[in-house]
Amino acid sequence: MTIEAMLIGGLVVGLLIGLVAPDGRVGCAALWIVPVGMIAYIAFWQWQHPEDLRSTSALDFLFGPLWPTLGACAGYAAGLGVRGLCVRKGNGS
């Protein structure tokens, strides 16, 4: 999976969380889905492909969740902004 794909995937998840989460505490807690899911994906992939493991494969657990998490944070901020604009337009202000 490329860095761009991880950034875009995280951006989409963060945008959805930003649009759906009722408040900031729930949204920030829901953002933990992204790095935890990526760690689970890495663990599953390494378990399924032991022949492809390298001496630096443990670093995947550190740097793998980084990119989708950065994308999710940006997407979450964009989702909050879009939701704020929709609420402002809906109130007639």
Residue pairs with C-beta under 8 A, 6 or more apart in sequence:
3 67
6 38
6 64
6 67
6 68
6 71
7 67
7 68
7 70
7 71
8 71
9 68
9 71
10 34
10 67
10 68
10 69
10 70
10 71
10 72
10 73
10 75
11 71
11 72
11 74
11 75
11 78
12 75
13 33
13 34
13 68
13 72
13 75
14 31
14 34
14 71
14 72
14 73
14 74
14 75
14 76
14 77
14 78
14 79
15 75
15 76
15 78
15 79
15 82
16 75
16 79
17 27
17 30
17 31
17 33
17 72
17 75
17 76
17 79
18 27
18 75
18 76
18 77
18 78
18 79
18 80
18 81
18 82
18 83
19 79
19 82
19 83
21 27
21 30
27 76
27 80
31 69
31 72
31 73
31 76
34 65
34 68
34 69
34 72
35 65
35 68
35 69
38 64
38 65
38 68
38 69
39 61
39 64
39 65
41 64
42 60
42 61
42 64
42 65
43 61
46 53
46 57
46 60
